Amino acid sequence: MSFLHNLPVADLSASYGYVAIFVIIMLECAGVRCPGETVLLTAAAYAGSTGNLNIGLVVGTAALAAILGDNFGYWVGRRWSLPLLLKHGRRIALDHKRLKLGQNLFQKYGGAIVFFGRFTAMLRAYAAVLAGVNKLDARRFMFYNGVGRIAWASIMGLGAYLCGRSIENVMGPVGLGMLGFVILCAVALWMFMKRHEKRLLIQAEATIPGPLT
């Protein structure tokens, strides 16, 4: 039996599994701090290892949840805009520095952030809200958001699925070694993103000095 049977995601093999994936990813995309990408990766790897989840449904559910969640976040950001985030943004870890970061990036790159935001740790949960706050054209947002979220779910989901199939065929110390390697890579990626986030926050403060109004 694969070590993936011992992971909490094994519970998702029940009838509520896809619903749980949908809800968690949609909430994350709407701006709530949830482990959406972790759920997708783990569920896809579990599907590849055990076959108890269908990878097509996992990817499709994740893509649909991301699209709907981002659309909700976009319209919340567009309707209530900056004043609401200035007042309550800290409750979802979106403080003034991150708001400035978003504004600075949108000024430079616009809709491209919507496409790649889901792949970026520091903007994963906030790209759609910031698109609304910065009044990105709705049609442009929907296009880049739809294409980007389908690409994200497909790349991350199928990649993890193939890893799950490989892990299922690796036994004993080799399997543990692969797991350790994956964990080390994840930590290295997190550290890399944190360094870049700090640099970008400094640049945003220099571009948009003073308090936001």
C-alpha positions as CSV (number, residue, x, y, z in Angstrom):
1,M,0.0,0.0,0.0
2,S,1.3,3.4,-0.9
3,F,2.3,5.8,1.8
4,L,-0.3,8.2,0.3
5,H,-3.0,6.1,2.0
6,N,-1.7,7.6,5.3
7,L,-2.2,11.2,4.1
8,P,-5.4,13.1,5.2
9,V,-6.4,13.5,1.6
10,A,-7.3,9.8,1.6
11,D,-10.6,10.9,3.1
12,L,-11.4,12.7,-0.2
13,S,-11.9,9.4,-1.9
14,A,-15.4,9.4,-0.4
15,S,-18.3,10.9,-2.3
16,Y,-17.6,14.4,-0.8
17,G,-14.1,14.4,-2.1
18,Y,-14.6,16.6,-5.2
19,V,-16.8,18.9,-3.2
20,A,-14.1,19.4,-0.7
21,I,-11.6,20.2,-3.4
22,F,-14.0,22.6,-5.0
23,V,-14.8,24.5,-1.8
24,I,-11.2,24.8,-0.6
25,I,-9.8,26.1,-3.9
26,M,-12.8,28.4,-4.5
27,L,-12.4,30.0,-1.1
28,E,-8.6,30.4,-1.6
29,C,-9.2,32.1,-5.0
30,A,-11.9,34.4,-3.4
31,G,-9.2,35.7,-1.0
32,V,-9.6,33.3,2.0
33,R,-6.4,31.8,3.3
34,C,-6.9,28.1,2.4
35,P,-4.4,25.5,1.1
36,G,-5.9,25.3,-2.3
37,E,-2.8,24.4,-4.3
38,T,-1.8,21.8,-1.7
39,V,-5.2,20.2,-1.9
40,L,-4.9,20.0,-5.7
41,L,-1.4,18.5,-5.7
42,T,-2.1,16.0,-2.9
43,A,-5.4,14.9,-4.5
44,A,-3.8,14.5,-7.9
45,A,-0.9,12.5,-6.5
46,Y,-3.4,10.4,-4.6
47,A,-5.3,9.8,-7.8
48,G,-2.2,8.6,-9.5
49,S,-1.1,6.4,-6.7
50,T,-4.4,4.7,-5.8
51,G,-6.9,5.4,-8.6
52,N,-9.5,6.2,-6.0
53,L,-9.9,9.7,-7.5
54,N,-10.4,10.4,-11.2
55,I,-7.7,12.8,-12.4
56,G,-9.9,14.3,-15.0
57,L,-12.5,15.2,-12.3
58,V,-9.8,16.5,-10.0
59,V,-8.4,18.8,-12.6
60,G,-11.8,19.9,-13.9
61,T,-13.1,20.6,-10.4
62,A,-10.0,22.6,-9.5
63,A,-10.2,24.7,-12.7
64,L,-13.9,25.4,-12.2
65,A,-13.4,26.3,-8.6
66,A,-10.5,28.6,-9.4
67,I,-12.4,30.4,-12.1
68,L,-15.5,30.9,-10.0
69,G,-13.6,32.0,-6.9
70,D,-11.5,34.4,-8.9
71,N,-14.6,35.9,-10.5
72,F,-16.1,36.4,-7.1
73,G,-12.9,38.1,-5.8
74,Y,-12.7,40.3,-8.9
75,W,-16.3,41.7,-8.5
76,V,-15.8,42.1,-4.7
77,G,-12.6,44.1,-5.4
78,R,-14.3,46.1,-8.2
79,R,-17.5,47.0,-6.3
80,W,-16.1,47.8,-2.9
81,S,-12.6,48.6,-4.1
82,L,-9.7,50.0,-2.1
83,P,-11.5,51.5,1.0
84,L,-12.8,48.1,2.1
85,L,-9.3,46.5,1.7
86,L,-7.6,49.3,3.5
87,K,-9.9,48.8,6.4
88,H,-10.2,45.0,6.6
89,G,-7.4,43.7,4.4
90,R,-5.2,42.7,7.3
91,R,-7.7,40.1,8.3
92,I,-6.8,38.1,5.2
93,A,-3.1,39.0,5.3
94,L,-3.5,41.7,2.6
95,D,-1.9,44.7,4.4
96,H,-1.0,48.1,2.9
97,K,2.4,46.8,1.7
98,R,0.8,44.0,-0.4
99,L,-1.8,46.4,-1.7
100,K,0.9,48.6,-3.0
101,L,2.7,45.6,-4.4
102,G,-0.5,44.7,-6.4
103,Q,-1.0,48.2,-7.6
104,N,2.6,48.5,-8.8
105,L,2.5,45.2,-10.6
106,F,-0.8,46.0,-12.3
107,Q,0.5,49.4,-13.4
108,K,3.4,47.6,-15.2
109,Y,1.9,44.3,-16.4
110,G,-1.9,44.6,-16.3
111,G,-3.8,41.4,-17.2
112,A,-0.8,39.2,-17.4
113,I,-0.8,39.0,-13.6
114,V,-4.2,37.4,-13.8
115,F,-2.9,34.6,-16.0
116,F,0.3,33.9,-13.9
117,G,-1.1,35.0,-10.5
118,R,-2.3,31.5,-9.7
119,F,1.3,30.1,-10.2
120,T,2.7,32.8,-7.8
121,A,2.7,32.2,-4.1
122,M,2.5,35.8,-3.1
123,L,-0.4,36.6,-5.4
124,R,-2.3,33.3,-5.5
125,A,-5.2,34.3,-3.4
126,Y,-5.2,38.0,-4.3
127,A,-4.6,38.5,-8.0
128,A,-8.4,38.5,-8.8
129,V,-9.3,40.9,-6.0
130,L,-6.5,43.2,-7.0
131,A,-7.6,43.1,-10.7
132,G,-11.0,44.4,-9.5
133,V,-9.5,47.0,-7.2
134,N,-7.3,48.3,-10.1
135,K,-10.4,48.3,-12.5
136,L,-9.0,45.8,-15.0
137,D,-11.4,45.5,-17.9
138,A,-13.9,42.7,-17.1
139,R,-13.7,41.0,-20.4
140,R,-10.0,41.0,-20.4
141,F,-10.0,39.6,-16.8
142,M,-12.4,36.8,-17.7
143,F,-10.3,35.7,-20.7
144,Y,-6.9,35.7,-18.8
145,N,-8.5,34.2,-15.7
146,G,-10.2,31.4,-17.6
147,V,-7.2,30.4,-19.6
148,G,-4.8,30.8,-16.7
149,R,-6.8,28.7,-14.2
150,I,-7.3,25.9,-16.7
151,A,-3.6,25.9,-17.4
152,W,-2.8,26.0,-13.7
153,A,-5.1,23.1,-12.8
154,S,-3.8,21.0,-15.8
155,I,-0.1,21.6,-15.3
156,M,-0.1,21.2,-11.5
157,G,-2.7,18.4,-11.4
158,L,-1.3,16.3,-14.2
159,G,2.3,16.8,-12.9
160,A,1.3,15.6,-9.4
161,Y,-0.7,12.7,-10.9
162,L,2.3,11.5,-12.8
163,C,4.4,11.8,-9.7
164,G,1.8,9.8,-7.8
165,R,2.0,7.0,-10.4
166,S,5.8,6.9,-10.1
167,I,5.8,6.9,-6.3
168,E,3.4,4.0,-6.2
169,N,6.0,1.9,-7.9
170,V,8.9,2.9,-5.6
171,M,9.3,0.9,-2.4
172,G,11.0,1.4,1.0
173,P,14.0,3.8,1.4
174,V,13.8,5.0,-2.2
175,G,10.3,6.1,-1.8
176,L,11.2,7.9,1.4
177,G,14.1,9.5,-0.3
178,M,11.9,10.8,-3.1
179,L,9.5,12.2,-0.5
180,G,12.4,14.0,1.2
181,F,13.6,15.4,-2.0
182,V,10.1,16.8,-2.8
183,I,9.9,18.4,0.6
184,L,13.4,20.0,0.2
185,C,12.4,21.4,-3.2
186,A,9.2,22.8,-1.8
187,V,11.1,24.5,1.1
188,A,13.6,25.9,-1.4
189,L,10.8,27.3,-3.6
190,W,9.2,28.9,-0.6
191,M,12.4,30.6,0.4
192,F,13.0,31.8,-3.2
193,M,9.5,33.3,-3.3
194,K,9.9,35.0,0.1
195,R,13.1,36.7,-1.1
196,H,11.5,38.0,-4.2
197,E,8.4,39.1,-2.3
198,K,10.6,41.2,0.0
199,R,12.4,42.8,-3.0
200,L,9.1,43.5,-4.8
201,L,7.5,45.0,-1.7
202,I,10.5,47.4,-1.4
203,Q,10.1,48.4,-5.0
204,A,6.4,49.0,-4.6
205,E,7.0,51.2,-1.6
206,A,9.5,53.3,-3.6
207,T,7.0,53.6,-6.5
208,I,4.0,54.4,-4.4
209,P,5.3,56.2,-1.3
210,G,3.2,57.1,1.6
211,P,-0.2,55.8,2.8
212,L,-2.8,54.6,0.3
213,T,-6.0,56.6,0.2
